[in-house]
Amino acid sequence: MNLRGAQAEAAAAQFLQRQGLRIVARNWSCRLGELDLVARDGETLVFVEVRQRASVGFGGAAASIGAAKRAKLTAAAQAYLQTLPVIPPCRFDAICIDGGRTEWLKNCIDASW
């Protein structure tokens, strides 16, 4: 991960903590992919993808989460869940940073498990 990516993930983690979430894992990886952040929002386990773009051109950060990326995220999340004794309610969020503006997209990836 490059320095800008690490800074974006750190900023996203701080943002989520200010919103009351508790970060339980950072950069969790397995052979199927990587989860940028895993957090708890009450009883819900939240898998967070962090995307950063210099501007909103070409759709911005949110548009960069394509079908292939969503598939890798859901596969990695399933692998993460296999490490837990009990599977809690889950959702996928994204923190999108476009030109310094932060947007939190809750439940933005449908994982039909």
Short mmCIF file of the C-alpha atoms (twelve columns), coordinates in Angstrom:
data_MODEL
# 
_entry.id   MODEL 
# 
loop_
_atom_site.group_PDB 
_atom_site.id 
_atom_site.type_symbol 
_atom_site.label_atom_id 
_atom_site.label_alt_id 
_atom_site.label_comp_id 
_atom_site.label_asym_id 
_atom_site.label_seq_id 
_atom_site.Cartn_x 
_atom_site.Cartn_y 
_atom_site.Cartn_z 
_atom_site.pdbx_PDB_model_num 
ATOM 1   C CA . MET A 1   0.000   0.000   0.000   1 
ATOM 2   C CA . ASN A 2   1.310   3.452   -0.806  1 
ATOM 3   C CA . LEU A 3   1.527   6.362   1.614   1 
ATOM 4   C CA . ARG A 4   -1.606  8.059   0.247   1 
ATOM 5   C CA . GLY A 5   -3.571  4.826   0.658   1 
ATOM 6   C CA . ALA A 6   -2.352  4.374   4.217   1 
ATOM 7   C CA . GLN A 7   -3.255  7.979   5.035   1 
ATOM 8   C CA . ALA A 8   -6.724  7.548   3.522   1 
ATOM 9   C CA . GLU A 9   -7.339  4.394   5.574   1 
ATOM 10  C CA . ALA A 10  -6.138  6.091   8.761   1 
ATOM 11  C CA . ALA A 11  -8.418  9.076   8.076   1 
ATOM 12  C CA . ALA A 12  -11.337 6.730   7.350   1 
ATOM 13  C CA . ALA A 13  -10.751 4.830   10.600  1 
ATOM 14  C CA . GLN A 14  -10.683 8.085   12.584  1 
ATOM 15  C CA . PHE A 15  -13.846 9.268   10.822  1 
ATOM 16  C CA . LEU A 16  -15.685 6.051   11.684  1 
ATOM 17  C CA . GLN A 17  -14.490 6.131   15.293  1 
ATOM 18  C CA . ARG A 18  -15.865 9.670   15.631  1 
ATOM 19  C CA . GLN A 19  -19.196 8.266   14.399  1 
ATOM 20  C CA . GLY A 20  -19.155 5.690   17.202  1 
ATOM 21  C CA . LEU A 21  -17.833 2.618   15.373  1 
ATOM 22  C CA . ARG A 22  -15.083 0.468   16.866  1 
ATOM 23  C CA . ILE A 23  -12.326 -0.672  14.507  1 
ATOM 24  C CA . VAL A 24  -11.587 -4.383  15.037  1 
ATOM 25  C CA . ALA A 25  -9.228  -5.045  12.098  1 
ATOM 26  C CA . ARG A 26  -7.184  -3.111  9.542   1 
ATOM 27  C CA . ASN A 27  -5.891  -4.491  6.261   1 
ATOM 28  C CA . TRP A 28  -7.097  -8.020  7.010   1 
ATOM 29  C CA . SER A 29  -6.083  -10.264 4.141   1 
ATOM 30  C CA . CYS A 30  -6.385  -13.807 2.942   1 
ATOM 31  C CA . ARG A 31  -5.776  -15.526 -0.372  1 
ATOM 32  C CA . LEU A 32  -9.153  -14.265 -1.645  1 
ATOM 33  C CA . GLY A 33  -8.589  -10.562 -1.044  1 
ATOM 34  C CA . GLU A 34  -8.171  -7.801  1.514   1 
ATOM 35  C CA . LEU A 35  -10.536 -5.910  3.790   1 
ATOM 36  C CA . ASP A 36  -9.403  -2.336  4.412   1 
ATOM 37  C CA . LEU A 37  -11.261 -1.952  7.699   1 
ATOM 38  C CA . VAL A 38  -13.511 -4.164  9.783   1 
ATOM 39  C CA . ALA A 39  -15.567 -2.332  12.387  1 
ATOM 40  C CA . ARG A 40  -18.369 -2.845  14.867  1 
ATOM 41  C CA . ASP A 41  -21.437 -0.637  14.702  1 
ATOM 42  C CA . GLY A 42  -23.292 -1.874  17.752  1 
ATOM 43  C CA . GLU A 43  -23.942 -5.564  17.102  1 
ATOM 44  C CA . THR A 44  -23.320 -5.220  13.353  1 
ATOM 45  C CA . LEU A 45  -19.999 -6.159  11.799  1 
ATOM 46  C CA . VAL A 46  -19.107 -3.666  9.091   1 
ATOM 47  C CA . PHE A 47  -16.683 -4.389  6.255   1 
ATOM 48  C CA . VAL A 48  -15.385 -1.032  5.037   1 
ATOM 49  C CA . GLU A 49  -13.793 -0.371  1.656   1 
ATOM 50  C CA . VAL A 50  -11.771 2.856   1.561   1 
ATOM 51  C CA . ARG A 51  -11.449 4.607   -1.806  1 
ATOM 52  C CA . GLN A 52  -9.681  7.859   -2.533  1 
ATOM 53  C CA . ARG A 53  -9.555  9.933   -5.703  1 
ATOM 54  C CA . ALA A 54  -8.111  13.379  -6.358  1 
ATOM 55  C CA . SER A 55  -11.400 14.538  -7.897  1 
ATOM 56  C CA . VAL A 56  -14.895 13.344  -8.759  1 
ATOM 57  C CA . GLY A 57  -13.935 13.023  -12.419 1 
ATOM 58  C CA . PHE A 58  -14.835 9.701   -14.024 1 
ATOM 59  C CA . GLY A 59  -17.388 9.073   -11.284 1 
ATOM 60  C CA . GLY A 60  -15.083 9.591   -8.323  1 
ATOM 61  C CA . ALA A 61  -14.119 7.129   -5.630  1 
ATOM 62  C CA . ALA A 62  -17.494 5.389   -5.390  1 
ATOM 63  C CA . ALA A 63  -17.503 4.525   -9.093  1 
ATOM 64  C CA . SER A 64  -14.162 2.764   -8.671  1 
ATOM 65  C CA . ILE A 65  -15.797 -0.082  -6.738  1 
ATOM 66  C CA . GLY A 66  -16.676 -2.255  -9.708  1 
ATOM 67  C CA . ALA A 67  -18.089 -5.747  -9.954  1 
ATOM 68  C CA . ALA A 68  -14.705 -7.462  -9.680  1 
ATOM 69  C CA . LYS A 69  -13.811 -5.475  -6.550  1 
ATOM 70  C CA . ARG A 70  -17.203 -6.233  -4.979  1 
ATOM 71  C CA . ALA A 71  -16.680 -9.954  -5.642  1 
ATOM 72  C CA . LYS A 72  -13.248 -9.880  -3.983  1 
ATOM 73  C CA . LEU A 73  -14.652 -7.988  -1.000  1 
ATOM 74  C CA . THR A 74  -17.479 -10.441 -0.441  1 
ATOM 75  C CA . ALA A 75  -15.125 -13.411 -0.788  1 
ATOM 76  C CA . ALA A 76  -12.682 -11.917 1.726   1 
ATOM 77  C CA . ALA A 77  -15.569 -11.099 4.083   1 
ATOM 78  C CA . GLN A 78  -16.803 -14.683 3.930   1 
ATOM 79  C CA . ALA A 79  -13.295 -15.876 4.798   1 
ATOM 80  C CA . TYR A 80  -13.158 -13.409 7.710   1 
ATOM 81  C CA . LEU A 81  -16.508 -14.629 9.010   1 
ATOM 82  C CA . GLN A 82  -15.188 -18.196 9.048   1 
ATOM 83  C CA . THR A 83  -12.696 -17.093 11.717  1 
ATOM 84  C CA . LEU A 84  -15.481 -16.064 14.105  1 
ATOM 85  C CA . PRO A 85  -17.272 -18.389 16.533  1 
ATOM 86  C CA . VAL A 86  -20.632 -16.673 15.884  1 
ATOM 87  C CA . ILE A 87  -21.637 -14.789 12.737  1 
ATOM 88  C CA . PRO A 88  -23.179 -11.404 13.591  1 
ATOM 89  C CA . PRO A 89  -25.354 -9.251  11.339  1 
ATOM 90  C CA . CYS A 90  -23.094 -7.759  8.654   1 
ATOM 91  C CA . ARG A 91  -23.010 -4.983  6.091   1 
ATOM 92  C CA . PHE A 92  -20.624 -3.443  3.598   1 
ATOM 93  C CA . ASP A 93  -19.848 0.272   3.746   1 
ATOM 94  C CA . ALA A 94  -17.492 2.469   1.785   1 
ATOM 95  C CA . ILE A 95  -15.629 5.570   2.806   1 
ATOM 96  C CA . CYS A 96  -15.082 7.601   -0.360  1 
ATOM 97  C CA . ILE A 97  -12.654 10.491  -0.282  1 
ATOM 98  C CA . ASP A 98  -12.921 12.718  -3.350  1 
ATOM 99  C CA . GLY A 99  -10.637 15.734  -3.434  1 
ATOM 100 C CA . GLY A 100 -10.570 15.865  0.365   1 
ATOM 101 C CA . ARG A 101 -14.361 15.469  0.790   1 
ATOM 102 C CA . THR A 102 -15.364 12.369  2.780   1 
ATOM 103 C CA . GLU A 103 -18.581 10.490  2.072   1 
ATOM 104 C CA . TRP A 104 -19.786 7.470   4.051   1 
ATOM 105 C CA . LEU A 105 -21.863 5.077   1.977   1 
ATOM 106 C CA . LYS A 106 -23.622 2.649   4.291   1 
ATOM 107 C CA . ASN A 107 -24.742 -0.777  3.143   1 
ATOM 108 C CA . CYS A 108 -23.567 0.006   -0.378  1 
ATOM 109 C CA . ILE A 109 -22.587 -3.487  -1.502  1 
ATOM 110 C CA . ASP A 110 -25.191 -6.216  -1.701  1 
ATOM 111 C CA . ALA A 111 -23.781 -9.513  -0.529  1 
ATOM 112 C CA . SER A 112 -26.439 -12.092 -1.243  1 
ATOM 113 C CA . TRP A 113 -25.028 -14.936 0.820   1 
# 
